[in-house]
Amino acid sequence: MRAWLAPRGLQPVGPAWRAASLLIALGVLAPIASLLWLALNGKAAHWAHLALYVLPNAVVDTALLLAGVGLLVLLIGTGCAWLVSACDFPGRGVLHWALLLPLAMPTYIVAFAYLDLLHPIGPVQGAIRWLLGYDSPREFRLPDLRSLPGAVFVLGFVLYPYVYMTARAMFMTQPAHLLEAARTLGATRSEAFFRVALPLARPALAVGLSLALLETINDIGASEFLGVNTLTVAVYTTWITRSDLAGAAQIACTMLLAVVLLVMLERHGRRHQRFSSGQRMRAMQPRRLQGAAAWAATVVASTPIAIGFAAPALYLVWESVKRFRLGHGLSPALVGSLGNTLMLAAGVTAAAVACGLVVAWSARALRAGSGPRAGAGAARIATLGYAVPGTVLAIGLLTPALALDNALADLLGLRNLPLMTAGIVLVAACATRFLAMPVGAIEAGLSRIPPALEQASRLLGETATGTLCRVHLPLLAPALATSALLVFVDAMKELPATLLLRPANFDTLATLLYAEAARGTYEEGAVAALAIVLAGLLPVAWLARTQLQHQPMGQAAA
């Protein structure tokens, strides 16, 4: 039975809405199609050169980085999720949401901070040498962070919250009687975890792991800072350094293949996931730890927070305060970058939320009027951008954007390219990448609005657009605000697409930090990094508040 029926003789949405939704979906597909066309039309010599000299090292480095990060985020995320779900120990009430804090730290900022913290003449190694009685870095030094293991270390401790969030949500909802039955049959606590709790959480682990690996393959700043030649870094150097757009497109196609494999991994991991309804099962109660075991659990759960958030955040605060104490203050470049960042994030947010509203509203109305599959196509296509790395979107968007830009320049008699110069292409790329957030949030908000309200509005003669404006938008305010916040913060942090598509002499906080790190001037970059981190704390606070609201009553009381 359909969720609701439009009054007889009235279309659920007009042709303008359907056309707009279709255009948005085609706009998301356009960069991918352009990328494939550009790669296939490249010279055979490009393919031969890439196959011999570029791809082997880049593919191996990317595969090793993904494997290392995947293993580390699984160990940290799953272990911490089980610890705070199954055990009660000092500080658990704070740690269960504080473990989300590394999400506020973009990977390139953590790499930027640790490059200075762990420098041979930096504070950490200096303190270790002082404790051991050494005087010179030649006598003792830690392994170089600029390496593949260093990149795995940095990315793993920043991205583990993706696995932690999904695993903890699964552990919190697992029925307690299953674990109790395993214990009754003679299984130890560890055996009950590995043979009962962990297999049940496998779909959630697959989702979290795929998100962490997608962020890893999208990363460019941390990988380049730490000297790992991933496919993303290879795309950037091939395009910017060698001015070889066709070669960059061919490498980007290899990245796209890796993304498809990661999505298939996620689908395969939760292929047997099923949902049941009925009597609510009793949730698992945490076991209270005593003595040394309790404090050991506190230390174990605190370590990822200290490495992934606290240490780099304190470093940024220290460097920023030191800069202000020296009287340098905010440089004109930093002020200009902050203004550019806010302007870019505002434009991306407005575009993404508006397009998400069009897609979600059209999909709902079309599903109601033409069956569930009619409106799902555009919505699913519109959310593909989040799985595509920013470098891939930038390469694919460049060719159609330049063609349109040249046509506009000829039509208006302009010497420059209006879309590129005004930053519209950059806004389009970021909005495409983050469109999945408003589409998902608005669809969830629409699903909670009673169909009777819409039926009454339409029966009273209101159009679909009028119903949306007068009935749905006021009720969708929380969903719109949440999606706008997430898009705004992610747009502030976005580095790959901004590096490749920004107008001339246009720096954001992320690109300014990238440039300062490349020059080794960490003090100026620390202020920019701190501003990005402070903005990133907003969605993390929202996530923590959501987790507290959805925590089972028994665990909340504990």
Salt bridges, closest charged atoms under 4 A:
ASP88 OD2 - ARG288 NH2 3.21
GLU180 OE1 - ARG282 NH2 2.87
ASP244 OD2 - HIS46 ND1 3.12
GLU266 OE1 - ARG267 NE 3.94
GLU266 OE2 - ARG270 NE 2.17
GLU319 OE1 - LYS322 NZ 3.43
GLU443 OE2 - ARG367 NH1 3.88
GLU454 OE1 - ARG364 NH2 2.72
GLU454 OE1 - HIS472 NE2 3.11
GLU462 OE1 - ARG470 NH1 3.08
ASP490 OD1 - LYS493 NZ 3.74
GLU494 OE1 - ARG433 NE 3.54
ASP507 OD1 - ARG502 NH1 2.44
GLU516 OE2 - ARG519 NH2 2.96
GLU524 OE1 - ARG323 NH2 2.68
